[in-house]
Amino acid sequence: MEPFFEEMVRLREAGTIRAIGVSNFDRGQLEFVMQYGVVSLQPPFSVLWRVPEELRAFCIENDIAITPYSSLAQGLLTGRYTREAAMRAGGHHERNILFSQELWPHAIEAASAVDVVADRLGRTSAEVALAWVLNTPGITSALVGVSQPSQWDRNLDALRLDLGRRDYDEIDAAGRALWDRFGPDDNMWGWDPG
């Protein structure tokens, strides 16, 4: 990684880039690249997929922004997908272990907790799921894809949603029940980095 990050530092010093960030790094990798002034980590993070607590704590302690992707778990937290529809749509859904035959029932159960809170608050599931992400300590933003302009507007409403402690904890507990099914080496995409 040294030549790559040395070049990134050169580009930053030349003013070509403003900052250096990384994606999908674990703590050991992050500790190594801190010497190059890395300021952000982009992992998958949602109600259904977590950043390990120790990695999140490390980022907070070292002023490393966490700017997660897949904050709506590829649509699973919007209430619009069935597993069958997601598989027909193809793309990343086929590789995402949340959509696997084994984990799908547990993922839907956790996602339904978001739906319950959304109904109680009169909001969409996507708004509530994004508000949960944005209310999680250490998370500085949420990257969200949209396929229609109206989704953009609805997602922005999450910024104005004050998710109370009860609602946050209810969603957190449901997501944690799913997260606890994963082992320390599992990743969202099912690949083995070793």
N, C-alpha and C positions, 0 to 999 in steps of 0.2 A: 504493500500500500504506500510505501514511502515515496516513490517517484510521483505517483498520482497526487498525493497531498502536498508535496513540495511544489508541484506545478500549480495547484490551487492557491497556495500561499503567494506564489509569484504573480498570479492573476489578480489576487486581492490587492497586493502591494502596488500593482500597475494601475489599479482602479478599474479594471475590466469587470470584476465582480465585487459585490459589497460584502458578502459573508460566505462562509462554508457551512453546509449542512450535510447530513448523512441520512440514509434511509435503511431501516431494518437492521441496524447494528445492535449487537448485544453489549453488555457492560464492558467486557474485556476489550472489544473493538473500540468502543467509545472512549475508554480510558486511554488507549493508545493514540487516538487521533486528537485528543484534547491538546496535545503539544502543538498542533497546527492551528489552533484557535477555532475549532468547530463550535458553532453556536446553536445548532438545532438538530433535533432527531425527528425523523418522520417514520413512525411505525404505524401498523394498523391498530386502531383502538376504537372500541365501541362498547355498548352495553354487553355485547356478546363476546367480544375479544379484547383482552386486557393487555396492558403493558405490565410486565412483572413489577410488583410493588418495589422491590429493591432497585430496579432500573429507574422507575419514576422518581424515587427518593434521591438517587444519584444525580439525576438531571436537575432536580430542584436545588440540591446542595451546590451544584456547579454552574448554576445559571444557564443551563442548556434548555432552550425552548423545546417543548414537545408539540409538534404540529401534525397530528395524526391524519391518516387517510382511512378510507372505508368506515367512516363514522356512522354510516347507516347500514353497515354490514351488507354492502352490495344490494341494497333495497329490501333486505329481510326485515328491517326495522320500520319500513314504511307501511306495512300491511298489504302491499300490492302483489306480492309473490306467493305462489304456491311452489313447492319443490318442482313439480312437473313443468310449470311454466318457466322456471329458472333454467331447468335442464334444456328445454326446447330453445331458450334464448341463447344458450351456449356461452361462449366467452369464458370469463374467469369463474363463473358459477360452477363449472364442471370440476375445477380444481380446488375450490374453496371447501375445506372440510366441514364448515358449518352447514353446507348443503348435502353432505354425505348421507347416505341411507341411515347409517348408525346414529348420527348426531342430530339430524333434522328434527325429530320429535322434541328433543330437549331444547334446541334453538328456538323452535316455535313457541314452546312453553315459556321460555324466558322473554321472547318478544311480546307475548301476550300481556305480560306485566306492564310493558310500555303502553300497550293499547288501553289497558284499564286506567292507568294514570291519565292518559290523553283524554279519554272519555270523561273522566271526573273533572278535568280542567277545561274541557271544551276546546281542546287543541288537537292538532294532527299528531299521529304517532311519530312522524319525522321530526316535528318541532320538539317534542318531548325528548326523543332520543338524542338530538343534537344539544338540547339544553343540559341533559345529563352529562354529556361529554364536556361541554364548556364549563360546567360547575365542578368538574373533577380537579383537585389540586394538581398543579404542574402542567396542565393542558393549557396551551396559549392560543390555540385556534383549532378549527376543524376543517379539513378539506372535504368538500362534498361535490359530487358530480350531479348534474341535472340533465334531463332529456327534453324538458319543456321550460320556457321562461317562467311560467306560473310556479314551478317548483322552486325556482330561485327566490321569488318573493315569499313563499311560505317558509322556506328554510331560514330566511333572514328574520322571520318572526321569532325564531328560537333565541335570538339575541335579546329580545324583550321579555322573555319568559323567565320569571323568577321561580325556579323550582324549589319548593320548600324542602326542609330536611326530611320530613316523612315521605314525600314522594321520591326524593333522591334515594333514600335508604331502601324503599320498597323495590325500586328498579334495580339498585345495586345488588340486593340480595338475590333477585331472580337471575341476573346476569352472572353473579358469582357461582351460583349452583351449576351453571353450564361450564364456566371457566374451570371449576374444580375437577371437571372430567378430563381435562387435558394434562398431559405430562410436561415436564420441564423442557423437553426437546421438540414438542409439537409446534408447528407453525400453521398459519392459516391456509397456506397453499399446498401443504402435504409433501413438500420436498425435504430432503435430508441434506443439510449443509455440510455434513461430515464427509 
